[in-house]
């Protein structure tokens, strides 16, 4: 940014013995959606009435009890949508709808026309209180601004009293609060409180103190909320509401600190829709509270549905790394991250007991399942991935219990493939790499059959025969040894001329009953410096599975020597 001298550091606030830094969040604020007003007005193509209705119902199912639905006096569409919700009975009994209005008489009248017959609603009046807005936008003095706010408040009070069948609450916003002199903000709000006249702890007046444009660091917002709370005379009958925009990318931090400082109500949108860089993303902030074990009152298992619906209705994609809701929010590409996740997922119960919390997994601060997310997307494989990620996918998607010693060879095979592909690969492609490299690698050797049987005189010894094709030519040889695998090894060494040994190998059963399949992971130890080459075999019989694994390993050895 050239000409840096045009900017300056915003001065800090003098707050004697400030309290908010030492507080701990233990309770949730009230959540207020402004998607259908603040979020909608900022869309390239505003929502149709049908889309707004679907969106409203989605917000209700997610758990919002206060929803700002429109600026009823600003357009016929907003007016008609407000009437639609009221007349056709779409508003749940426990939900307050809210409508925005400027502090102008004819707009307030129009707002009450839209709210006619509503069961419960909030009229939200706002007026800009920063010197920048008052002087340069509206050409008003502070005294004129206070007079306008008082007149609007009295008119709203009078119209609310004329609708005794409706529970009409009042919210006042000193727009640009964080760019407003704090003493003036307190003064105008006290005048508004007195003009309203009937606020009680049971029916408090709502003061929405917004960071309309994010000009200050998060701690300044918290300081202003604490100072307002100290200076305001009628704290027992008001609610302090927060409404932060994200111009500096700190709306979440600003709001969390402001809650510590006394805010008990938070306005925002799903995924941060709103003017410029948007409002606070309520899905993220609600997820943050839930991750600390605080009951949010919201159904976070709907997160995937929220993403799909909002993307479809607004035509705007949710950023793929958006916390909690982005497609890659819980996805690891890095090999070290994948390996840690794989290991942590295996010992979740032990971690929960040791660390005293139900979820403690490396690199995953919450359980994706709590957000309606599937585990399949935790691990994504590309050239930066390692053995752990590939192992997790093969275990989770295909049921293979891969031995630890086998994983480096799997990692190398996958990396060679992804280097050639130059892109991410999916689970199906990963399985094809695994199968093609370790189960059925190309080579000169093909097992036709292995028939072992105990020796007549000494059952601990095994006799039998092995039939193999070598370069397409069928060959048969006797198999003798002190066990079936030993017998098979002796036979194929003689057939192939490849010296190797087999020590311990890993086996598993996949499936149940008649459909069960044995899988063997067999390491072939070579004499030249003792390298190990793995082969994998599958059969209904574990001995046959091991024999197939050995043949697969021999083909891999042949291929490696051929490529030297």
C-alpha distance (Angstrom), angle and dihedral (degrees) to the residues before:
residue distance angle dihedral
X1 . . .
X2 3.76 . .
X3 3.77 121.9 .
X4 3.82 93.0 34.1
X5 3.80 89.8 175.6
X6 3.79 88.6 76.5
X7 3.83 88.4 73.2
X8 3.76 129.7 61.0
X9 3.76 140.1 -171.7
X10 3.79 111.5 -92.5
X11 3.81 108.5 -118.6
X12 3.79 116.9 -109.1
X13 3.79 123.1 -119.4
X14 3.77 125.0 -108.9
X15 3.79 103.5 -125.7
X16 3.77 114.1 169.9
X17 3.80 111.6 -142.1
X18 3.83 93.6 -10.9
X19 3.79 110.4 -154.0
X20 3.79 107.5 -164.6
X21 3.85 98.8 79.5
X22 3.80 92.3 64.6
X23 3.81 96.4 45.7
X24 3.81 124.3 101.8
X25 3.79 124.5 -143.8
X26 3.80 108.2 -119.2
X27 3.81 103.0 146.7
X28 3.76 132.7 51.8
X29 3.78 124.3 -117.3
X30 3.77 120.1 -131.0
X31 3.79 110.3 -87.1
X32 3.80 119.6 -134.0
X33 3.79 123.5 -172.2
X34 3.80 117.3 -146.1
X35 3.82 93.0 173.3
X36 3.79 95.1 116.6
X37 3.78 93.9 51.5
X38 3.79 113.2 21.5
X39 3.78 94.3 25.1
X40 3.79 95.5 42.0
X41 3.80 96.5 49.0
X42 3.81 90.1 57.2
X43 3.80 96.5 53.9
X44 3.82 118.0 107.7
X45 3.81 86.0 -130.0
X46 3.82 112.2 26.5
X47 3.77 117.5 -136.2
X48 3.78 121.3 -86.3
X49 3.84 117.6 -122.3
X50 3.81 90.5 -102.4
X51 3.81 91.3 49.6
X52 3.81 91.7 47.8
X53 3.79 90.4 52.0
X54 3.81 92.0 50.5
X55 3.81 89.5 47.2
X56 3.82 91.5 49.3
X57 3.80 91.8 52.5
X58 3.81 89.8 48.1
X59 3.80 90.8 53.6
X60 3.80 91.0 49.8
X61 3.81 92.5 50.4
X62 3.80 90.7 48.4
X63 3.79 88.2 58.7
X64 3.81 110.1 -99.5
X65 3.80 114.5 151.0
X66 3.81 95.4 -177.1
X67 3.81 120.3 46.5
X68 3.78 126.4 174.8
X69 3.78 99.4 -143.9
X70 3.79 106.1 177.2
X71 3.78 153.3 -25.8
X72 3.83 90.4 -105.6
X73 3.80 96.2 -170.6
X74 3.81 95.0 47.0
X75 3.79 99.6 71.4
X76 3.78 142.2 1.1
X77 3.82 89.7 -117.2
X78 3.80 91.9 57.9
X79 3.80 91.6 44.8
X80 3.80 92.3 49.2
X81 3.80 92.9 47.0
X82 3.80 90.7 53.2
X83 3.79 90.2 50.8
X84 3.81 91.2 47.3
X85 3.80 92.5 56.0
X86 3.80 92.5 48.5
X87 3.81 101.6 39.9
X88 3.80 96.5 42.5
X89 3.80 94.8 45.5
X90 3.80 99.2 -118.7
X91 3.82 95.5 141.5
X92 3.83 114.9 94.1
X93 3.80 114.8 -128.7
X94 3.81 92.8 -112.7
X95 3.82 96.5 49.0
X96 3.81 126.7 93.9
X97 3.78 115.9 -154.1
X98 3.79 117.4 -151.0
X99 3.80 130.9 -153.6
X100 3.79 126.8 -163.2
X101 3.80 124.5 -135.0
X102 3.77 137.8 167.6
X103 3.80 118.0 -121.7
X104 3.80 91.8 -95.1
X105 3.80 122.8 121.6
X106 3.81 101.0 -132.0
X107 3.82 92.1 46.3
X108 3.80 91.1 51.4
X109 3.82 89.9 50.6
X110 3.79 90.2 51.6
X111 3.80 91.4 49.0
X112 3.80 91.6 55.6
X113 3.79 90.2 48.2
X114 3.80 87.8 56.6
X115 3.82 91.3 47.8
X116 3.80 95.6 50.6
X117 3.80 110.6 137.9
X118 3.80 95.0 8.0
X119 3.79 115.4 149.4
X120 3.80 95.7 -143.3
X121 3.77 131.4 -5.4
X122 3.78 145.2 155.3
X123 3.78 122.0 -129.6
X124 3.79 107.5 -149.3
X125 3.81 114.7 -159.2
X126 3.76 122.5 -178.2
X127 3.77 139.4 -176.2
X128 3.80 129.9 177.8
X129 3.81 112.9 -107.7
X130 3.80 103.5 177.5
X131 3.79 115.8 107.7
X132 3.80 88.1 -125.5
X133 3.81 92.2 60.0
X134 3.76 98.3 36.2
X135 3.79 94.8 49.8
X136 3.78 105.1 29.9
X137 3.82 103.3 30.4
X138 3.82 104.9 30.9
X139 3.81 102.3 17.3
X140 3.80 90.3 -132.6
X141 3.77 133.9 141.2
X142 3.78 124.0 -133.0
X143 3.79 89.8 -104.9
X144 3.81 91.7 52.9
X145 3.78 90.7 48.7
X146 3.81 91.7 52.1
X147 3.80 90.7 48.0
X148 3.83 90.9 52.0
X149 3.80 91.8 49.2
X150 3.81 92.3 48.7
X151 3.80 93.2 48.2
X152 3.80 92.2 48.7
X153 3.80 92.0 47.8
X154 3.81 93.1 50.6
X155 3.81 91.0 48.4
X156 3.81 91.5 50.5
X157 3.80 89.8 48.0
X158 3.80 91.4 51.1
X159 3.81 94.1 47.8
X160 3.80 91.7 46.2
X161 3.80 90.3 52.9
X162 3.82 88.5 54.0
X163 3.82 89.8 59.4
X164 3.82 102.4 57.7
X165 3.82 90.5 159.7
X166 3.81 88.9 66.3
X167 3.79 129.2 66.9
X168 3.81 99.1 -134.7
X169 3.80 116.2 -175.2
X170 3.80 126.3 -172.9
X171 3.79 131.9 -129.4
X172 3.78 122.5 -176.0
X173 3.80 124.5 -167.1
X174 3.79 125.0 -164.4
X175 3.80 92.9 -153.9
X176 3.82 115.3 -136.8
X177 3.81 89.2 22.9
X178 3.82 93.1 164.5
X179 3.81 90.0 55.0
X180 3.81 92.3 46.2
X181 3.78 127.0 97.5
X182 3.81 102.4 -101.2
X183 3.80 94.8 -135.2
X184 3.78 91.1 51.5
X185 3.82 90.5 48.6
X186 3.79 89.5 53.7
X187 3.79 92.0 45.9
X188 3.80 96.5 52.0
X189 3.81 91.9 44.6
X190 3.81 92.0 51.0
X191 3.82 89.4 50.6
X192 3.80 89.8 50.3
X193 3.81 91.3 48.2
X194 3.80 91.1 52.1
X195 3.81 91.8 46.4
X196 3.80 91.1 52.3
X197 3.77 88.2 52.6
X198 3.77 101.7 -178.3
X199 3.79 106.3 68.8
X200 3.79 114.3 136.3
X201 3.80 135.2 172.0
X202 3.81 86.6 -102.4
X203 3.83 93.5 49.7
X204 3.79 104.0 23.0
X205 3.77 125.9 -175.3
X206 3.80 112.7 -113.6
X207 3.77 119.1 -131.3
X208 3.76 110.8 -165.9
X209 3.82 106.9 -159.4
X210 3.80 104.2 -168.9
X211 3.77 134.8 -164.4
X212 3.80 86.1 -144.6
X213 3.78 91.2 173.4
X214 3.79 116.9 19.2
X215 3.79 102.2 -125.2
X216 3.81 98.8 141.5
X217 3.81 136.0 57.9
X218 3.82 117.1 -101.4
X219 3.80 95.8 -99.8
X220 3.81 90.7 59.0
X221 3.82 90.7 58.1
X222 3.80 89.4 52.0
X223 3.80 91.6 48.0
X224 3.80 90.9 52.0
X225 3.81 92.3 50.1
X226 3.81 91.4 49.3
X227 3.81 92.0 47.0
X228 3.80 91.5 48.1
X229 3.81 90.1 51.1
X230 3.78 91.6 50.6
X231 3.79 95.8 46.6
X232 3.83 101.4 39.6
X233 3.81 111.7 97.0
X234 3.81 100.7 -150.3
X235 3.78 104.8 47.6
X236 3.81 95.6 142.2
X237 3.81 92.2 67.2
X238 3.78 102.9 42.4
X239 3.80 139.9 73.4
X240 3.79 119.7 -142.3
X241 3.77 109.1 -140.5
X242 3.80 126.0 -168.4
X243 3.78 128.7 -145.2
X244 3.81 115.0 175.8
X245 3.78 129.0 -178.3
X246 3.78 121.9 -153.2
X247 3.80 105.0 -128.7
X248 3.80 92.8 133.3
X249 3.80 95.1 31.7
X250 3.80 93.5 -109.2
X251 3.81 104.2 102.1
X252 3.81 93.0 118.1
X253 3.81 93.6 49.0
X254 3.80 92.3 44.2
X255 3.79 92.3 50.8
X256 3.80 95.7 45.4
X257 3.81 90.8 52.3
X258 3.80 90.9 44.6
X259 3.82 89.5 53.9
X260 3.80 87.9 54.5
X261 3.80 87.4 52.0
X262 3.80 94.9 54.4
X263 3.80 110.7 -72.6
X264 3.81 111.0 137.0
X265 3.79 101.1 175.1
X266 3.82 129.0 52.3
X267 3.78 127.8 -161.0
X268 3.78 120.6 -160.8
X269 3.77 146.7 116.3
X270 3.76 139.2 -99.3
X271 3.82 107.6 -87.6
X272 3.81 92.3 -4.7
X273 3.80 101.9 -75.3
X274 3.79 111.9 171.7
X275 3.79 145.3 98.8
X276 3.82 118.5 -31.8
X277 3.82 107.3 -20.5
X278 3.77 90.4 -2.0
X279 3.78 139.8 -119.1
X280 3.76 127.3 -63.3
X281 3.81 110.7 -62.9
X282 3.79 103.4 -117.9
X283 3.81 93.7 -166.9
X284 3.80 88.4 61.0
X285 3.79 95.2 45.2
X286 3.81 92.9 45.5
X287 3.81 88.6 48.6
X288 3.80 89.7 51.8
X289 3.79 92.2 54.7
X290 3.79 92.1 45.5
X291 3.83 90.5 50.5
X292 3.82 88.0 60.6
X293 3.77 93.2 54.0
X294 3.81 95.2 -102.2
X295 3.79 117.4 142.1
X296 3.81 105.6 -119.6
X297 3.79 98.5 -177.5
X298 3.81 88.9 -131.7
X299 3.80 129.5 113.5
X300 3.80 102.2 -120.9
X301 3.81 90.6 173.8
X302 3.80 83.8 77.7
X303 3.81 91.6 65.7
X304 3.81 95.5 107.0
X305 3.80 90.4 47.1
X306 3.81 90.4 48.9
X307 3.80 90.6 53.3
X308 3.80 94.2 48.1
X309 3.80 94.3 46.2
X310 3.79 97.6 43.9
X311 3.79 92.9 46.5
X312 3.79 90.5 50.1
X313 3.81 95.9 46.0
X314 3.80 98.3 41.9
X315 3.79 100.2 33.3
X316 3.81 88.4 -133.2
X317 3.79 121.7 117.4
X318 3.77 123.0 -131.0
X319 3.81 107.9 -118.3
X320 3.79 107.8 -98.7
X321 3.81 93.1 -127.5
X322 3.82 95.5 43.6
X323 3.83 108.0 137.1
X324 3.81 113.1 -96.3
X325 3.82 95.2 -10.8
X326 3.82 107.0 49.6
X327 3.80 118.0 102.3
X328 3.82 90.7 -118.8
X329 3.82 97.5 37.8
X330 3.81 92.1 111.8
X331 3.80 99.0 25.3
X332 3.79 125.8 115.3
X333 3.80 123.6 -159.9
X334 3.82 97.4 165.2
X335 3.79 113.6 95.9
X336 3.80 95.1 -136.5
X337 3.81 91.4 49.7
X338 3.80 91.7 48.1
X339 3.78 92.4 50.0
X340 3.82 92.0 49.8
X341 3.81 92.2 48.3
X342 3.81 91.8 48.6
X343 3.79 92.1 51.4
X344 3.78 93.8 43.0
X345 3.79 93.5 50.1
X346 3.80 90.1 55.3
X347 3.81 93.3 57.1
X348 3.80 101.5 37.2
X349 3.80 93.1 129.4
X350 3.80 92.9 50.6
X351 3.81 90.8 47.2
X352 3.80 91.4 50.5
X353 3.79 91.2 53.4
X354 3.81 95.6 43.9
X355 3.81 97.4 45.4
X356 3.80 97.4 35.8
X357 3.79 96.9 -123.0
X358 3.77 133.9 96.6
X359 3.80 95.8 -120.5
X360 3.78 127.6 39.0
X361 3.80 115.1 147.5
X362 3.81 126.8 149.8
X363 3.81 113.7 -99.2
X364 3.83 93.3 0.4
X365 3.79 112.5 92.3
X366 3.82 92.4 -177.2
X367 3.78 136.1 24.3
X368 3.82 107.2 -98.8
X369 3.81 88.8 -146.9
X370 3.81 89.0 67.7
X371 3.80 86.9 64.7
X372 3.78 95.2 46.9
X373 3.80 90.2 -102.3
X374 3.80 123.6 144.4
X375 3.78 122.2 -125.3
X376 3.82 91.6 -134.6
X377 3.79 89.6 82.7
X378 3.79 96.7 52.8
X379 3.80 93.5 90.6
X380 3.79 124.5 44.6
X381 3.80 120.7 -179.3
X382 3.80 125.2 -137.0
X383 3.81 137.1 133.5
X384 3.82 90.3 -71.6
X385 3.79 92.6 56.5
X386 3.76 123.3 97.3
X387 3.74 139.4 -154.5
X388 3.80 94.9 -73.3
X389 3.80 95.7 62.1
X390 3.78 94.0 48.6
X391 3.79 89.7 47.5
X392 3.81 91.6 51.4
X393 3.80 93.1 52.3
X394 3.81 93.3 46.3
X395 3.79 90.3 48.0
X396 3.79 96.7 43.6
X397 3.79 100.2 38.2
X398 3.81 101.5 31.4
X399 3.80 106.5 21.1
X400 3.82 100.0 -118.3
X401 3.82 115.4 153.0
X402 3.78 98.3 -153.6
X403 3.83 117.8 -160.5
X404 3.77 115.5 -120.8
X405 3.82 92.8 -120.7
X406 3.80 90.6 56.1
X407 3.80 95.7 55.8
X408 3.84 100.0 81.0
X409 3.81 90.8 58.1
X410 3.80 90.8 47.3
X411 3.82 89.8 49.7
X412 3.80 92.5 52.1
X413 3.79 92.9 48.7
X414 3.81 92.3 49.7
X415 3.80 93.4 46.1
X416 3.81 91.9 51.0
X417 3.80 89.3 52.9
X418 3.81 95.6 46.1
X419 3.82 91.0 46.1
X420 3.79 88.7 56.4
X421 3.80 93.0 42.8
X422 3.80 93.8 46.8
X423 3.79 92.2 -151.3
X424 3.78 145.9 68.8
X425 3.81 115.9 -70.0
X426 3.78 127.2 -147.7
X427 3.81 129.7 -129.7
X428 3.80 93.2 -93.6
X429 3.79 92.2 53.9
X430 3.80 90.3 46.2
X431 3.80 90.2 54.3
X432 3.79 90.2 49.3
X433 3.82 89.7 53.7
X434 3.81 90.7 48.4
X435 3.79 93.6 46.8
X436 3.79 96.0 42.3
X437 3.79 93.8 47.8
X438 3.81 102.8 38.0
X439 3.82 111.4 15.6
X440 3.78 103.5 37.6
X441 3.80 109.0 7.5
X442 3.78 116.2 171.3
X443 3.79 115.0 -103.2
X444 3.80 145.7 117.9
X445 3.81 96.4 -80.9
X446 3.80 126.3 86.2
X447 3.79 125.1 169.7
X448 3.79 113.0 -133.3
X449 3.80 96.2 175.2
X450 3.79 147.8 -34.1
X451 3.80 119.8 -150.9
X452 3.83 111.7 -175.1
X453 3.82 123.8 177.0
X454 3.81 134.9 169.3
X455 3.83 117.7 -93.3
X456 3.81 111.8 -102.6
X457 3.80 94.1 -127.8
X458 3.85 99.1 34.9
X459 3.83 116.6 28.3
X460 3.84 90.7 -167.1
X461 3.80 88.9 68.2
X462 3.77 122.5 70.2
X463 3.79 130.0 -143.9
X464 3.76 126.5 -177.7
X465 3.72 143.8 112.2
X466 3.78 138.3 -89.6
X467 3.79 123.4 -149.8
X468 3.80 116.2 -165.0
X469 3.76 138.5 163.0
X470 3.77 114.4 -128.5
X471 3.80 112.3 -168.4
X472 3.79 87.4 -18.7
X473 3.83 94.7 -52.2
X474 3.82 115.4 118.5
X475 3.78 114.3 -129.6
X476 3.80 131.6 -179.0
X477 3.77 128.5 -159.7
X478 3.79 138.0 169.6
X479 3.76 117.8 -103.8
X480 3.82 120.7 -146.7
X481 3.77 130.9 166.4
X482 3.80 146.9 117.7
X483 3.80 90.5 -83.7
X484 3.80 138.8 8.3
X485 3.82 95.6 -91.8
X486 3.80 92.4 44.3
X487 3.82 89.3 51.1
X488 3.78 91.6 48.8
X489 3.82 92.9 48.5
X490 3.83 92.4 51.7
X491 3.80 90.6 50.3
X492 3.80 98.1 49.1
X493 3.81 92.8 44.9
X494 3.77 87.8 59.0
X495 3.81 92.1 45.1
X496 3.83 97.4 46.5
X497 3.79 103.7 27.4
X498 3.82 89.4 -132.7
X499 3.80 112.7 133.7
X500 3.81 113.4 -143.5
X501 3.74 142.4 135.9
X502 3.80 134.2 -142.4
X503 3.78 120.9 -143.4
X504 3.80 125.5 169.3
X505 3.76 115.6 -15.4
X506 3.79 133.7 -170.4
X507 3.78 122.8 -117.1
X508 3.79 135.1 -179.7
X509 3.77 139.8 177.6
X510 3.79 118.0 -126.1
X511 3.80 119.7 -162.5
X512 3.79 128.8 1.6
X513 3.78 139.2 -88.0
X514 3.78 118.9 -14.4
X515 3.80 90.8 -7.3
X516 3.81 94.2 56.7
X517 3.79 116.4 125.3
X518 3.78 127.0 -162.0
X519 3.79 118.0 -137.3
X520 3.79 122.0 -164.1
X521 3.82 126.3 -165.5
X522 3.80 104.6 -162.5
X523 3.83 124.7 -172.8
X524 3.81 114.7 -149.7
X525 3.82 110.7 -152.9
X526 3.81 113.7 -150.2
X527 3.79 125.1 -156.6
X528 3.81 96.4 -130.9
X529 3.79 99.2 92.4
X530 3.81 89.7 -35.7
X531 3.83 99.1 -86.9
X532 3.80 115.6 174.4
X533 3.79 124.6 -134.2
X534 3.81 119.2 -169.5
X535 3.75 128.4 -145.0
X536 3.81 127.3 -176.8
X537 3.79 125.3 -147.9
X538 3.80 134.0 -176.8
X539 3.80 129.5 -161.7
X540 3.78 140.7 134.2
X541 3.83 86.3 -105.3
X542 3.80 119.3 60.0
X543 3.82 94.0 -144.3
X544 3.77 91.3 53.3
X545 3.81 90.0 45.7
X546 3.82 89.9 54.6
X547 3.80 91.4 47.9
X548 3.82 90.5 52.5
X549 3.80 89.8 48.3
X550 3.81 90.5 53.9
X551 3.80 91.8 51.4
X552 3.82 90.0 48.6
X553 3.81 88.6 51.7
X554 3.81 91.3 50.2
X555 3.78 90.8 54.3
X556 3.79 89.5 50.9
X557 3.81 90.4 50.9
X558 3.81 90.6 49.7
X559 3.79 91.1 49.7
X560 3.80 92.7 48.3
X561 3.80 93.1 50.1
X562 3.79 91.1 45.6
X563 3.82 90.7 54.4
X564 3.81 95.5 49.3
